[in-house]
């Protein structure tokens, strides 16, 4: 697999993490009433959001591929 394709799949996975984190934040704020479960889903969502930001930063800062 070429480096360009690998970077593409890595960035698509980061976008998937962002979508999952949006759904989990929505669930934790509006749909879940239990305190512990609300905290766990929000924590997972924020971890995924931070991880996706780091991945996108890595992809952007690594520069273009030839």
GUGULUM-652884 format. One record per atom (N, C-alpha, C): residue number from 1; atom name; x, y, z. Coordinates in steps of 0.001 Angstrom, whole numbers. Example, Ala and Ser with C-alpha at 12.3 -4.5 7.8 and 13.67 -1.06 7.14 Angstrom:
<rec k="1" a="N" x="13190" y="-5690" z="7800"/>
<rec k="1" a="CA" x="12300" y="-4500" z="7800"/>
<rec k="1" a="C" x="13200" y="-3300" z="7800"/>
<rec k="2" a="N" x="12850" y="-2250" z="7080"/>
<rec k="2" a="CA" x="13670" y="-1060" z="7140"/>
<rec k="2" a="C" x="12900" y="30" z="7870"/>
END
This chain:
<rec k="1" a="N" x="845" y="-1163" z="0"/>
<rec k="1" a="CA" x="0" y="0" z="0"/>
<rec k="1" a="C" x="903" y="1243" z="0"/>
<rec k="2" a="N" x="556" y="2195" z="-832"/>
<rec k="2" a="CA" x="1368" y="3402" z="-939"/>
<rec k="2" a="C" x="1168" y="4303" z="286"/>
<rec k="3" a="N" x="2116" y="5164" z="565"/>
<rec k="3" a="CA" x="1987" y="6071" z="1709"/>
<rec k="3" a="C" x="781" y="7005" z="1600"/>
<rec k="4" a="N" x="437" y="7382" z="373"/>
<rec k="4" a="CA" x="-729" y="8254" z="182"/>
<rec k="4" a="C" x="-2016" y="7554" z="594"/>
<rec k="5" a="N" x="-2152" y="6299" z="185"/>
<rec k="5" a="CA" x="-3356" y="5546" z="552"/>
<rec k="5" a="C" x="-3412" y="5295" z="2050"/>
<rec k="6" a="N" x="-2266" y="5052" z="2654"/>
<rec k="6" a="CA" x="-2219" y="4834" z="4088"/>
<rec k="6" a="C" x="-2644" y="6085" z="4848"/>
<rec k="7" a="N" x="-2169" y="7250" z="4400"/>
<rec k="7" a="CA" x="-2581" y="8505" z="5029"/>
<rec k="7" a="C" x="-4080" y="8755" z="4838"/>
<rec k="8" a="N" x="-4606" y="8361" z="3682"/>
<rec k="8" a="CA" x="-6033" y="8524" z="3440"/>
<rec k="8" a="C" x="-6841" y="7691" z="4429"/>
<rec k="9" a="N" x="-6474" y="6437" z="4625"/>
<rec k="9" a="CA" x="-7215" y="5570" z="5540"/>
<rec k="9" a="C" x="-7076" y="6034" z="6983"/>
<rec k="10" a="N" x="-5912" y="6552" z="7336"/>
<rec k="10" a="CA" x="-5724" y="7071" z="8687"/>
<rec k="10" a="C" x="-6620" y="8281" z="8914"/>
<rec k="11" a="N" x="-6705" y="9181" z="7949"/>
<rec k="11" a="CA" x="-7550" y="10365" z="8112"/>
<rec k="11" a="C" x="-9032" y="10006" z="8092"/>
<rec k="12" a="N" x="-9416" y="9003" z="7339"/>
<rec k="12" a="CA" x="-10820" y="8569" z="7346"/>
<rec k="12" a="C" x="-11177" y="7954" z="8698"/>
<rec k="13" a="N" x="-10245" y="7223" z="9290"/>
<rec k="13" a="CA" x="-10524" y="6679" z="10623"/>
<rec k="13" a="C" x="-10651" y="7801" z="11651"/>
<rec k="14" a="N" x="-9866" y="8865" z="11520"/>
<rec k="14" a="CA" x="-9991" y="10007" z="12424"/>
<rec k="14" a="C" x="-11347" y="10685" z="12264"/>
<rec k="15" a="N" x="-11833" y="10788" z="11032"/>
<rec k="15" a="CA" x="-13167" y="11365" z="10819"/>
<rec k="15" a="C" x="-14246" y="10467" z="11404"/>
<rec k="16" a="N" x="-14045" y="9158" z="11322"/>
<rec k="16" a="CA" x="-14982" y="8228" z="11950"/>
<rec k="16" a="C" x="-15004" y="8385" z="13459"/>
<rec k="17" a="N" x="-13824" y="8595" z="14065"/>
<rec k="17" a="CA" x="-13762" y="8854" z="15501"/>
<rec k="17" a="C" x="-14539" y="10118" z="15864"/>
<rec k="18" a="N" x="-14462" y="11129" z="15005"/>
<rec k="18" a="CA" x="-15196" y="12369" z="15262"/>
<rec k="18" a="C" x="-16702" y="12146" z="15216"/>
<rec k="19" a="N" x="-17157" y="11368" z="14258"/>
<rec k="19" a="CA" x="-18597" y="11077" z="14161"/>
<rec k="19" a="C" x="-19064" y="10283" z="15371"/>
<rec k="20" a="N" x="-18277" y="9306" z="15785"/>
<rec k="20" a="CA" x="-18632" y="8510" z="16963"/>
<rec k="20" a="C" x="-18668" y="9388" z="18210"/>
<rec k="21" a="N" x="-17717" y="10309" z="18324"/>
<rec k="21" a="CA" x="-17706" y="11182" z="19495"/>
<rec k="21" a="C" x="-18906" y="12121" z="19501"/>
<rec k="22" a="N" x="-19344" y="12597" z="18341"/>
<rec k="22" a="CA" x="-20555" y="13429" z="18274"/>
<rec k="22" a="C" x="-21764" y="12648" z="18760"/>
<rec k="23" a="N" x="-21895" y="11416" z="18301"/>
<rec k="23" a="CA" x="-23037" y="10594" z="18719"/>
<rec k="23" a="C" x="-22993" y="10291" z="20218"/>
<rec k="24" a="N" x="-21808" y="10006" z="20743"/>
<rec k="24" a="CA" x="-21700" y="9710" z="22174"/>
<rec k="24" a="C" x="-21974" y="10933" z="23036"/>
<rec k="25" a="N" x="-21537" y="12107" z="22613"/>
<rec k="25" a="CA" x="-21837" y="13324" z="23367"/>
<rec k="25" a="C" x="-23330" y="13602" z="23350"/>
<rec k="26" a="N" x="-23963" y="13398" z="22204"/>
<rec k="26" a="CA" x="-25410" y="13580" z="22127"/>
<rec k="26" a="C" x="-26119" y="12624" z="23078"/>
<rec k="27" a="N" x="-25698" y="11368" z="23078"/>
<rec k="27" a="CA" x="-26312" y="10386" z="23974"/>
<rec k="27" a="C" x="-26106" y="10757" z="25440"/>
<rec k="28" a="N" x="-24902" y="11168" z="25769"/>
<rec k="28" a="CA" x="-24624" y="11451" z="27180"/>
<rec k="28" a="C" x="-25343" y="12698" z="27666"/>
<rec k="29" a="N" x="-25585" y="13647" z="26803"/>
<rec k="29" a="CA" x="-26239" y="14883" z="27251"/>
<rec k="29" a="C" x="-27757" y="14796" z="27260"/>
<rec k="30" a="N" x="-28341" y="14113" z="26285"/>
<rec k="30" a="CA" x="-29782" y="14188" z="26124"/>
<rec k="30" a="C" x="-30537" y="12885" z="26351"/>
<rec k="31" a="N" x="-29909" y="11756" z="26212"/>
<rec k="31" a="CA" x="-30650" y="10491" z="26251"/>
<rec k="31" a="C" x="-30383" y="9651" z="27494"/>
<rec k="32" a="N" x="-29194" y="9750" z="28077"/>
<rec k="32" a="CA" x="-28851" y="8895" z="29210"/>
<rec k="32" a="C" x="-29097" y="9654" z="30504"/>
<rec k="33" a="N" x="-29794" y="9015" z="31441"/>
<rec k="33" a="CA" x="-30123" y="9667" z="32703"/>
<rec k="33" a="C" x="-29261" y="9190" z="33863"/>
<rec k="34" a="N" x="-28650" y="8034" z="33744"/>
<rec k="34" a="CA" x="-27815" y="7497" z="34805"/>
<rec k="34" a="C" x="-26496" y="8252" z="34855"/>
<rec k="35" a="N" x="-26090" y="8687" z="36046"/>
<rec k="35" a="CA" x="-24898" y="9514" z="36195"/>
<rec k="35" a="C" x="-23612" y="8840" z="35785"/>
<rec k="36" a="N" x="-23427" y="7586" z="36210"/>
<rec k="36" a="CA" x="-22175" y="6890" z="35905"/>
<rec k="36" a="C" x="-22071" y="6602" z="34409"/>
<rec k="37" a="N" x="-23145" y="6124" z="33816"/>
<rec k="37" a="CA" x="-23137" y="5822" z="32382"/>
<rec k="37" a="C" x="-22974" y="7096" z="31557"/>
<rec k="38" a="N" x="-23571" y="8177" z="32017"/>
<rec k="38" a="CA" x="-23429" y="9473" z="31352"/>
<rec k="38" a="C" x="-21961" y="9914" z="31358"/>
<rec k="39" a="N" x="-21301" y="9754" z="32499"/>
<rec k="39" a="CA" x="-19884" y="10130" z="32611"/>
<rec k="39" a="C" x="-19008" y="9260" z="31725"/>
<rec k="40" a="N" x="-19256" y="7963" z="31694"/>
<rec k="40" a="CA" x="-18434" y="7037" z="30910"/>
<rec k="40" a="C" x="-18557" y="7330" z="29417"/>
<rec k="41" a="N" x="-19785" y="7551" z="28936"/>
<rec k="41" a="CA" x="-19957" y="7839" z="27511"/>
<rec k="41" a="C" x="-19328" y="9181" z="27136"/>
<rec k="42" a="N" x="-19453" y="10170" z="28017"/>
<rec k="42" a="CA" x="-18826" y="11462" z="27728"/>
<rec k="42" a="C" x="-17309" y="11345" z="27742"/>
<rec k="43" a="N" x="-16764" y="10570" z="28663"/>
<rec k="43" a="CA" x="-15315" y="10387" z="28734"/>
<rec k="43" a="C" x="-14794" y="9699" z="27481"/>
<rec k="44" a="N" x="-15465" y="8660" z="27032"/>
<rec k="44" a="CA" x="-15065" y="7968" z="25806"/>
<rec k="44" a="C" x="-15151" y="8913" z="24613"/>
<rec k="45" a="N" x="-16205" y="9724" z="24571"/>
<rec k="45" a="CA" x="-16370" y="10657" z="23458"/>
<rec k="45" a="C" x="-15251" y="11686" z="23423"/>
<rec k="46" a="N" x="-14902" y="12238" z="24571"/>
<rec k="46" a="CA" x="-13835" y="13237" z="24581"/>
<rec k="46" a="C" x="-12474" y="12622" z="24281"/>
<rec k="47" a="N" x="-12242" y="11400" z="24721"/>
<rec k="47" a="CA" x="-10991" y="10720" z="24386"/>
<rec k="47" a="C" x="-10895" y="10496" z="22875"/>
<rec k="48" a="N" x="-11987" y="10055" z="22258"/>
<rec k="48" a="CA" x="-11990" y="9856" z="20807"/>
<rec k="48" a="C" x="-11800" y="11174" z="20066"/>
<rec k="49" a="N" x="-12389" y="12248" z="20579"/>
<rec k="49" a="CA" x="-12246" y="13550" z="19938"/>
<rec k="49" a="C" x="-10806" y="14048" z="20003"/>
<rec k="50" a="N" x="-10175" y="13894" z="21147"/>
<rec k="50" a="CA" x="-8773" y="14305" z="21283"/>
<rec k="50" a="C" x="-7878" y="13432" z="20410"/>
<rec k="51" a="N" x="-8138" y="12134" z="20390"/>
<rec k="51" a="CA" x="-7351" y="11222" z="19562"/>
<rec k="51" a="C" x="-7488" y="11563" z="18078"/>
<rec k="52" a="N" x="-8690" y="11869" z="17636"/>
<rec k="52" a="CA" x="-8877" y="12219" z="16226"/>
<rec k="52" a="C" x="-8187" y="13536" z="15890"/>
<rec k="53" a="N" x="-8177" y="14484" z="16807"/>
<rec k="53" a="CA" x="-7452" y="15725" z="16563"/>
<rec k="53" a="C" x="-5962" y="15498" z="16433"/>
<rec k="54" a="N" x="-5411" y="14633" z="17271"/>
<rec k="54" a="CA" x="-3980" y="14315" z="17190"/>
<rec k="54" a="C" x="-3663" y="13608" z="15874"/>
<rec k="55" a="N" x="-4533" y="12704" z="15450"/>
<rec k="55" a="CA" x="-4307" y="11985" z="14195"/>
<rec k="55" a="C" x="-4350" y="12944" z="13012"/>
<rec k="56" a="N" x="-5338" y="13838" z="12974"/>
<rec k="56" a="CA" x="-5439" y="14792" z="11875"/>
<rec k="56" a="C" x="-4239" y="15734" z="11877"/>
<rec k="57" a="N" x="-3799" y="16156" z="13062"/>
<rec k="57" a="CA" x="-2614" y="17008" z="13152"/>
<rec k="57" a="C" x="-1389" y="16277" z="12604"/>
<rec k="58" a="N" x="-1255" y="15003" z="12925"/>
<rec k="58" a="CA" x="-143" y="14209" z="12394"/>
<rec k="58" a="C" x="-210" y="14112" z="10880"/>
<rec k="59" a="N" x="-1379" y="13869" z="10328"/>
<rec k="59" a="CA" x="-1526" y="13727" z="8874"/>
<rec k="59" a="C" x="-1198" y="15044" z="8177"/>
<rec k="60" a="N" x="-1665" y="16158" z="8733"/>
<rec k="60" a="CA" x="-1423" y="17453" z="8114"/>
<rec k="60" a="C" x="51" y="17854" z="8225"/>
<rec k="61" a="N" x="646" y="17649" z="9383"/>
<rec k="61" a="CA" x="2026" y="18066" z="9596"/>
<rec k="61" a="C" x="3047" y="17161" z="8899"/>
<rec k="62" a="N" x="2658" y="15952" z="8535"/>
<rec k="62" a="CA" x="3612" y="15070" z="7866"/>
<rec k="62" a="C" x="3847" y="15472" z="6415"/>
<rec k="63" a="N" x="3036" y="16349" z="5890"/>
<rec k="63" a="CA" x="3271" y="16899" z="4564"/>
<rec k="63" a="C" x="2761" y="16014" z="3448"/>
<rec k="64" a="N" x="2936" y="16501" z="2229"/>
<rec k="64" a="CA" x="2446" y="15734" z="1075"/>
<rec k="64" a="C" x="3329" y="14516" z="802"/>
<rec k="65" a="N" x="2738" y="13552" z="131"/>
<rec k="65" a="CA" x="3498" y="12370" z="-273"/>
<rec k="65" a="C" x="3790" y="12481" z="-1767"/>
<rec k="66" a="N" x="4831" y="11839" z="-2173"/>
<rec k="66" a="CA" x="5214" y="11949" z="-3590"/>
<rec k="66" a="C" x="4592" y="10850" z="-4415"/>
END
